[in-house]
């Protein structure tokens, strides 16, 4: 599963040919969560509320880039790295 961003110990990944709705996989401190591009939790959890807030903030900033990567993943094309949260 390609890593598309990493910041503050949070790793963001996206699978190739993954199921709808468009979403990402975030991992922090051994906990994993699937979030859609509006920041809604689809599965799992992050025990750190701060990490979850940061991932949601990052999603808000990069929603268009995430959609582009989702389309790349669905068609088997390479994914673009997305800037981390500063």
RAHUFEN-V319509 format. One record per pair of residues at least 6 apart in sequence whose ideal C-beta (glycine too) atoms are under 6 Angstrom apart, sorted by the first residue. I is the first residue (numbers start at 0). J is the second residue. Records with the same first field share a line. If there is no record, write none. Layout:
I = J / J
This chain:
0 = 12 / 14
1 = 78
2 = 10 / 12
3 = 11 / 13 / 78 / 80 / 81
4 = 11 / 81 / 83
6 = 83 / 84
8 = 27
9 = 27 / 50
10 = 26
11 = 23 / 25
12 = 24
13 = 23 / 68 / 72
15 = 72
20 = 35
21 = 36 / 69
22 = 33 / 35 / 41
23 = 34
24 = 33
25 = 32 / 54
27 = 45 / 47 / 50
30 = 45 / 46
31 = 43
32 = 40 / 43 / 44 / 45
33 = 41 / 42 / 43
34 = 40
35 = 41
36 = 62 / 65
38 = 55 / 58
45 = 51
53 = 84
57 = 84
61 = 81
64 = 81
68 = 78 / 79
71 = 78
